[in-house]
Amino acid sequence: MEGKVAFITGAARGQGRSHAVRLAQEGADIIAVDICGPISDEPAVIASSTPEDLAETVKLVEDLDRRIVAIQADVRDFDALKAAVDSGVEQLGKLDVIVANAGIGNGGATLDKTSERDWQEMIDINLSGVWKSVKAGVPHLISGGNGGSIILTSSVGGLKAYPNTGHYIAAKHGVVGLMRSFAVELGEHSIRVNSVHPTNVNTPMFMNEGTMKLFRPDLENPGPEDMELVAKFMHVLPIGWVEPEDISNAVLFLASDEARFVTGVTLSVDAGSCLK
Ligand SMILES: NC(=O)c1ccc[n+]([C@@H]2O[C@H](COP(=O)([O-])OP(=O)(O)OC[C@H]3O[C@@H](n4cnc5c(N)ncnc54)[C@H](O)[C@@H]3O)[C@@H](O)[C@H]2O)c1
């Protein structure tokens, strides 16, 4: 990744931060975007990221002697995204990689009971936000004339369905459609487009009280170990979840020239979840 610049959304914490650090370890400079705050006025199911979280990502990348431009922006706001990428490219000189990673979990009902608000927010961030992130970065990849790699974060839920989160499943399946469409449209520019499909990842989106109660409704105060016993049944390998670095290594491969002829691929990092 030496000499390359990667634009990463949702980079304040979790997988986005891990991707920034992993790509920087291999020599990339980073344009990091995150909303760094609540996504709506409604009480958040999962604690929001903060400007301090993004500042920590900046520190971790700078500690690796790489450059990083970090900007607070909402992936629902195309103009803000475009301004962020344009500014990042102006400061870092180019763009080679886009990682559209920002996403949310909300609600938790069967589709017939899902509120229009939860539906809309989910589609706006987890599907339209991915499209807008790529749309904001693509002109720089094309004008750079050196090809590029685009990685969209979907989920195992982008390949198969689970109950009580149909709006998330629909958005993440939609990301696969985006990935395939961008791949056929951008191939002539030697721009590759792939998606990653994580199972449960040890980030705030998964490792929180709400998820633990979802996995263990039989317990009053379930902890990670209680959740793990049940989460293991989702997988072929004997684990309940993977670490953010496991996804970052897949992102790194797809971003790198080692994957120079890999495009249009749905890459699962799922401990065998799709086999079940
Ligand atoms: N954690 C899991 O179990 C899991 C599993 C499969 C897929 N995923 C996907 O991985 C991606 C990363 O999630 P994570 O696990 O790191 O969760 P996370 O909640 O730790 O991080 C998500 C980041 O995205 C940011 N974000 C959310 N909405 C945004 C918006 N509108 N604009 C800009 N930034 C926004 C958040 O502020 C946060 O920093 C998401 O797309 C998620 O759907 C997560």
The ligand as a Tripos MOL2 file, in Angstrom:
@<TRIPOS>MOLECULE
LIG
   44    48     1     0     0
SMALL
NO_CHARGES

@<TRIPOS>ATOM
      1 N1        -20.1610   -5.4640   14.0460 N.am      1 LIG1
      2 C1        -20.7240   -6.4490   13.3620 C.2       1 LIG1
      3 O1        -21.0790   -7.4860   13.9190 O.2       1 LIG1
      4 C2        -20.9240   -6.3030   11.8660 C.ar      1 LIG1
      5 C3        -21.2090   -7.4710   11.1230 C.ar      1 LIG1
      6 C4        -21.3660   -7.3640    9.7400 C.ar      1 LIG1
      7 C5        -21.2660   -6.1420    9.1160 C.ar      1 LIG1
      8 N2        -21.0100   -5.0170    9.8770 N.ar      1 LIG1
      9 C6        -20.8980   -3.7370    9.1650 C.3       1 LIG1
     10 O2        -19.5870   -3.2300    9.3520 O.3       1 LIG1
     11 C7        -19.5990   -1.8120    9.2230 C.3       1 LIG1
     12 C8        -18.8080   -1.1820   10.3580 C.3       1 LIG1
     13 O3        -19.4870   -1.4270   11.5710 O.3       1 LIG1
     14 P1        -18.7240   -1.6030   12.9760 P.3       1 LIG1
     15 O4        -18.9110   -3.0060   13.3830 O.co2     1 LIG1
     16 O5        -17.3570   -1.0520   12.8910 O.co2     1 LIG1
     17 O6        -19.6780   -0.7030   13.9000 O.3       1 LIG1
     18 P2        -19.3760    0.6250   14.7690 P.3       1 LIG1
     19 O7        -20.7070    1.0760   15.2330 O.co2     1 LIG1
     20 O8        -18.3180    0.3540   15.7590 O.co2     1 LIG1
     21 O9        -18.7680    1.6570   13.7040 O.3       1 LIG1
     22 C9        -19.5510    2.2490   12.6990 C.3       1 LIG1
     23 C10       -19.0160    3.6400   12.4440 C.3       1 LIG1
     24 O10       -19.7890    4.2250   11.3720 O.3       1 LIG1
     25 C11       -20.1040    5.5430   11.7210 C.3       1 LIG1
     26 N3        -21.3320    5.9870   11.0550 N.ar      1 LIG1
     27 C12       -22.5950    5.5070   11.2510 C.ar      1 LIG1
     28 N4        -23.4720    6.2150   10.5400 N.ar      1 LIG1
     29 C13       -22.7570    7.1520    9.8840 C.ar      1 LIG1
     30 C14       -23.1170    8.1920    8.9950 C.ar      1 LIG1
     31 N5        -24.4020    8.4130    8.6640 N.pl3     1 LIG1
     32 N6        -22.1480    8.9640    8.4760 N.ar      1 LIG1
     33 C15       -20.8360    8.7770    8.8190 C.ar      1 LIG1
     34 N7        -20.4430    7.8240    9.6880 N.ar      1 LIG1
     35 C16       -21.4000    7.0110   10.2030 C.ar      1 LIG1
     36 C17       -20.2880    5.5120   13.2350 C.3       1 LIG1
     37 O11       -20.1800    6.8130   13.8010 O.3       1 LIG1
     38 C18       -19.1800    4.5590   13.6680 C.3       1 LIG1
     39 O12       -17.9920    5.2330   13.9660 O.3       1 LIG1
     40 C19       -21.0650   -1.4100    9.1450 C.3       1 LIG1
     41 O13       -21.4200   -1.1740    7.7950 O.3       1 LIG1
     42 C20       -21.7830   -2.6400    9.6680 C.3       1 LIG1
     43 O14       -23.1040   -2.7370    9.1800 O.3       1 LIG1
     44 C21       -20.8430   -5.0810   11.2200 C.ar      1 LIG1
@<TRIPOS>BOND
     1     1     2 1
     2     2     3 2
     3     2     4 1
     4     4     5 ar
     5     4    44 ar
     6     5     6 ar
     7     6     7 ar
     8     7     8 ar
     9     8     9 1
    10     8    44 ar
    11     9    10 1
    12     9    42 1
    13    10    11 1
    14    11    12 1
    15    11    40 1
    16    12    13 1
    17    13    14 1
    18    14    15 2
    19    14    16 1
    20    14    17 1
    21    17    18 1
    22    18    19 2
    23    18    20 1
    24    18    21 1
    25    21    22 1
    26    22    23 1
    27    23    24 1
    28    23    38 1
    29    24    25 1
    30    25    26 1
    31    25    36 1
    32    26    27 ar
    33    26    35 ar
    34    27    28 ar
    35    28    29 ar
    36    29    30 ar
    37    29    35 ar
    38    30    31 1
    39    30    32 ar
    40    32    33 ar
    41    33    34 ar
    42    34    35 ar
    43    36    37 1
    44    36    38 1
    45    38    39 1
    46    40    41 1
    47    40    42 1
    48    42    43 1
@<TRIPOS>SUBSTRUCTURE
     1 LIG1         1 GROUP 0 **** ****
